[in-house]
């Protein structure tokens, strides 16, 4: 072992204990460190009743605005807000992320990598799993409820000013975007990691000029707003690619890649493509995740532990690494790779709440926020690789505006039975409607209906327990970020 091996360091620290006991304890602690994912940090309701009341008042005011599914495709309102706020989004460089699936996980990885190199980060992602404050993070952690309230109150007069000048009031998402950009400027951050809400060109986040534009895999989703082909969707998402930027392009359908490359040529952007300039060299399943070797823009990064399940997360890691390399000028101004120890430390720290997250054992209950067919296929593959379930029960609560049939068809091969339910959102599909589609996919004898999510969880766990304590029954809760967030709370996380 090298002198810097963590095992040796822990043993050396135990100088005043019995040497044999020190070695045993060091081994135990080393295994615990490497044996699973970090606990996902998700904020809970404030303990202080006054703070909780104030946060609920802010949430109530935001709820009076257009929701995230009601859009008027324009950046006029958010641009007006940025103008009266003094253009806070220009106070820092940014990495802008679009795509259909994997955006939030990739954003979290980018954030962790930047933090490992001692940069102060701001991260803006959506939707949230449990708390609205998750959407705005500083230094790798969601902002406090107090800071969230303060940020809203600080810009509220400017929001009302813009509301009075525009044909439509600022939407829920536009206000949150303004809050995020203001909070990042106030911090101040060294770099912002920003995930689009939907699309690209007219998304509220697109008032930034990202130094690096990241495009995760594009598939069919939100087709009523973005287009019915991969090429049409790529055309909308290409709007985040700005003049002289660097584009990090994940593996894409050919027609989507062509659109992105054409846009890059138009604005003199530099492109790095997964599978050509960077990618996953090797991966193997490990306890609590996987061990990957990545090829970046500056060379190879071997034996990187990633505490997340599934091939798609390895590809997200490759994209995140290339994005951070590009941000630091690797492959352009410099040829040497990033420090491997910093890279390993960063990836080992990544947590992704609600993404293949194990929240209970005996039986094992996994939460995953897959909500479209492409995401469901990736999740199904990851479950098959990471777990050896003898019988897997699905709990599915989906939104009515999604391709629910495609989602269920992707899960059909891995679910022995499915319990259909609904979450508390007004967008949730009625449980009986969902059941009707599920019966067509699974057959009547494999579908159970429980309109209330608590009852659905109880029913699924009971079905999984029929396999016996050591027989390998499991439960996968999926279909919507909201379903996963509510299940997470019901199962004691937060």
N, C-alpha and C positions, 0 to 999 in steps of 0.2 A: 504493500500500500504506500502511496505517496504521503509526504509529510502533511499535506493539506487535507487528507481524507477525513470526512466528517466523523467517521467511526473513531479514528485516532484522536481527533480533537476532543470528542466527548469523553473518551477514556482519560486523556490527560487532565481534563478539568476535574476529575473525581479523585484528586490527590489525597484527600483525607479520609477515604473510605477503603474498605478491604479491596485489594486489587481484583480478586476474582469476582466479587459482587459488582465492582465498577465495570468490568468487561461485560457481564451479563446485562446490566442495566443499559450500558451503551448500545449493545446489540439490539435490545428491545426498543429503545428510543429511535435508533436508526431505521428499524423496520417500520415503526409507526410513522415516521416522517415520510417514507417513500411508499407506504402501502395504500394510499388512497387520496381522493381529492380533498382540497381544502374545504372547510365549511363555507358554504355560499353565504355571503353577507347580504341579507335583505332586511331593510329597516322595518321596525314594528311601530305601532301607534305610540305617540309620546306618552310617557308616564305622567308628566305634569298635566293636570286637567285643563289648566288655562291654555297651555300650548296646544293641547289636543283640540280644544274648542276653536282656537284661532286657525289651526290647520283645516279643520272641517269647514270653517267659514270661507277660507280661500278655495277649497275644493268645491264648495257650493257655488261660489261666484264663477269659477271656471266651467262648472257644469251647465251654466246658463248659455254658454256659447256653442257654436256649431261643434259637433263631435268630430272625431277623426275620420269618419266615413262620409261626412258631408263636405264636399270640396267645391271651391270655385277656382279653377286653375289659373292662378295669378300670383306673382310675388309682389304686387303693388302694395298691399297692406303691410306685409312684413318689412318691405323696403322703407315705407313711410315711418314705421316704428323705429327702425334702425337709424333713420335720419334724425328724428327728434331725440334719440338717446345718444347721439354723437358717434354713431358707427362703432359700437363696441366690438363687433366681429372682425374689425380690422386691427385690433390691438395685439393679435397673436397669429402665428402660422397655424394651419389646420390640415388634418387628414380627413377627407370626406369619403364616406362609404355608401355605396348603393348596391343593388342586387336583389334577388328574390329571397334566397335563404342564406342563413349564416352570418348576417350582418352584425347582430349583437355579440355573438361569440367572437367574431373577428375583431370587433371593436374592443372587447375586453382584453384580448391577447395583445393588441397594439398598445393599449393603455399600460399593460403590465410590462411590456418591453421598454417603452419610453421611461416608465418609472424606475426600472432597473438601471437605467443610465442617468438617473438623478435629474430628470426633467419633471417639472410640475405639470400635471395633466388635468385637463377638463374633459369629461366624456358626456355626450348627450345621446341617449338611446331611447327607443320606444318599441312596443308599449311596455308598461311596467308589469311585474309579476304580482306584487302585493301592495306596494306603496308608491304613490305618485312621486315621492322624493327620490326614488331609484333612478329616475330619468336623467337627473343632473348629478354628476359625480365630480369631486375634486380629489386629487391625489389617490385615486383608486377606490374611494369610498363615497357612497351617496351623501349629499349634503344633509345637514341636520334639518329637522322640522323647523327650528327657529330661523335658520338661514333661508330656508325655502320661503317662509312667511315674509321675512324681511325683504327678500329680493322682489317678491310680488308687490309688496306695499311700496317699495322704492319706485317701481316703474308703472304702478297703477295710474297715476295722473297722466302719464304719457300715452298709456293704452287708451284711456278715455278720450284724450285729445285726438288720437288717430281714428277711433271709433266714430267721432263726430264728423270727420272729414271724408270718410269713405262710404261707398254705396252699401257695403256690408261690414258689420263689426268684425274685428279680429276673431279668428277661430280659437278654440281650445289649444290646438297644436301650435298655432302662430304665437299665442301668448307665452306658452311654455318655451318655445324657441327663443323668443326675446328674453325671457328670464335666464335661460342657459347662457346665451351670449353675454348678457350683462354680468352674470355671476362669474364667468370666466375672466372678463376684463377686470372686475373688482378684485379677484383673488390676489394677484394676477397669475394666469397660467403661462407656461412656456409654449404649450401646444394644445390645441383642441382636437379631440377625436369625435367626429360628428357622423351619426347615422341618419340617413334620410328617413322621413316618415313614409313617403310613398313616391315612387317614380324618381324624378330628378330635376328636370328643367323648371317646373313650377312648384316644386316642393319648398316649403317655408325655409328649410335649412339652406337653400341654394343662394342665399345672399353672401355666403363666404366664397372665397376663391381658394380652394384647397390646393396646397403645394403638391399634395399627392392625392390622386383620385383612385379609390379602390372599388372594383366591381366584382362582387361575389357571384356565384352561379346564377344565371338568369333562367327562369322557367315561367310557366303561365300562372299568373295570379293577378288579382285586381284587373281582369281583362276588360271589364266594363269601363274602366277609366284609363288604362294604359295601352290597350290594344290586344288583339286576339292572336298575335303571332309573336314568337321570340324576337323577330327583327323589329316589330313595332314597339315592343316593350323596351328593347335595347335603345331604340331611338330616343325614347323619353328619358331613360336613365343616363344616356350619354351627355345629358345637359349639365352634369356636374364636372365634366372634363373641361378645364379652363386653359387659357393661353399659356403655353410653355410649362404646363404641369407634367408630372410623371403619372402614368396610368399603370396600376397593378391589376392585371386582368386574370381572374381565375378561369379555369376551364369552362368553356362556353359552347352552346350550340353554334354550329358554323355560321348560321345567318346572323346570330347576335354578335359574334366576334367580328364579322365583316363590318357591321354598323359601327361598332366601337372603334375599330381601326381606321375607318374612314373619318370619323369625328376627330381622332387624334391627329391625323394628317392635316385636317382643316385648321387646327389651332396650334400646330407645331408642338404637340405633346410627345413625350417619349413614352414608349410602351414596353412593359415587361410582361411576358406571357407565361402562365403556368404550363409546365411541360416542355418549355423551351429555355427561357432565361432563368427560371427557378422551378422548384417543385419538391415533391416527396420522393426521396431516394429509397427509403426502406421504412417499414413499420412492423412492430410486433406487439401483440396484446401483453399488457403488464397488469399487475395488481392495481386495481383502481383506475386504470387508464391504458396508456400505451407508450412504448418507447419508439421514438422516430428519429430518423436521420433526414435532415432537410438540406436541399441545395438552395442557397440564396444567391443574390446578385454578386456577392463577394467571395463565394466559395461554399464549402460543405460544413455543416454543423451536425456532428455525430452524437448519438446517444442522448437525445433530448427527451426527458420524461414529461409527458402531457397527461395530466390527471382528468382527462375527458375521454369518453368512449366514442368509437365509430370512425371509419375511414374519412368521413367528411370533416371531422374535427382536425385530422392530420392535414387535410388540404387547407382548411381555414388557417392553421398554424403556418403553413408555407406562405400563404397570402399575407398574413400579418407580418411575418419576418421580412418579406420582400418590401412591404410598405414602409417599415421602419428603416430598413437599409436605404431605401430611396430617400426618405426624409433626411437621413444623415449624409446623403451624397455618395453612398457606396454604389459602384458601377458607373458613376459619372465623374465626380471630383476626386474620388479615391477608389482604390481597388482592393484594399485589405478588408477582410470580414469584420463583423462586430465581435466583441469579446465573448468567447464561448461560455465562460462562467456566468456572465450577466444574462446571456440568452437562456441558459439552462435554469437559472434561478427564477427568471421571469415566467417561463412557461410552467414551471412546477408550482407556481403560486396561483395560476388561473383557476377561477371558479365560475361556473355558469349556471346560476339558479334556474330550475325549470327546464334544463336541457340534459336529458339522460341522467337526471339527478335521483339518487337512491335516498328515500326519506324514511324507510322502515325495513326491518328484516323480520323474517318468520311470520308471514311470508314477505318476500321482498316486494316493495312497492316502488316503482320507478315513475318519475314525472317527466314528460317531454312535451314541449309546446308546439309540436308539428301541427300545422293547420292547413296545409295544402298537399296535393299528391306527391310532389317532389320531396318535400320535407318528410312525409310519412314513409316514403320508400327508403330514404336515408336512415330514418329511425329504425325501421324494421330490420335493415341490414345490421345496424349497430347493436340492436338487441340480440340478434342471432349470434353475433361475434363475441359480445361481452358477457352474456349470461347463458347458463345451461338450464333453462326452464324446461321442465317436463310438461308443464301445462300453464299457458299464459292467458290471463283474463284481461280483456281490455275494458277500460272505462272511457267512453267517448262523449264529450260535449262540444259541439261545434257551432260556428256562426252560420246564420242562414244565407249569407252572401258568399260562402265558399263552395268549392267543388267537393261537396260532402261525399258523393258516390266515389269519386277518385280517391279520396282520403281513405274510405272504408275498404276499397278494393286493394289498396296498398298494404293494409294491415291484415286482410283476410288470411293470408298464408300462415301468420304467426299467432293469431288469436284462436284459442280453443272455443271461447265464448266471448261475447261482448255485451257489456251493460251500457245501454245508452241513457243519457241524462241531459240536463241543461244547466248552464251556469246562470248567474244573476243578471247578466247583461241583457239589455233590450234587443241586442243583435242576435241573441242565442236562438238557435233553431229549436222549435217545439220538440219535446222528447218523442211524442207519438209520430211526428213527421220524420224525425231522424230514424225511428224504429222501422218505419215502413220501408225506407231505403235500405236499412241494415238487413232486414229480412230478405230482400231481393239479392243481397250480396252474400249473406252468411247462411240463409235458410232459417226457418222459424224456430227450430229447436236450439239454435246457438245464440239467440237474441233475448235479452231480458231488458225490460223497461223500468227505470226508477227515475221519475221526474226530478226528485230532490237529490242533489249531489251527495249529501251525507249518507243517504240510503243507498246510493249507487256504490259508494266506496265500501260500505259495510257488506253489501251483497257480493261485490267482487272479491273482497278479502275472504269471505266465507267460502266462496267457490274455490279459491286458491288453496284454502286450508283443507279442503276435501282430499287433496293429494297426500296429506299427512305432513308432519312437521319437517321431515327430512327428505321429502320426495321431490322438491324443486318446483312447487307451484309459485307463480308470481302474478303481479298486477302491473299493468301499464296504464297510466292516466294521461290522456292526450286529447287533441282536437282543437285546442285554443289556449292561448296564453292566460286568458281569464279563468278557464276551467282549471288549469294547472295551479294558478295562484291561489284560488279558493281551496283547492284540494290541499295545497301546501299548508295553509292555515289550519284546516280541519285536522291534518295529521300532525299538528304540533310544531311546525316550523314557522316561527314568528308568532 
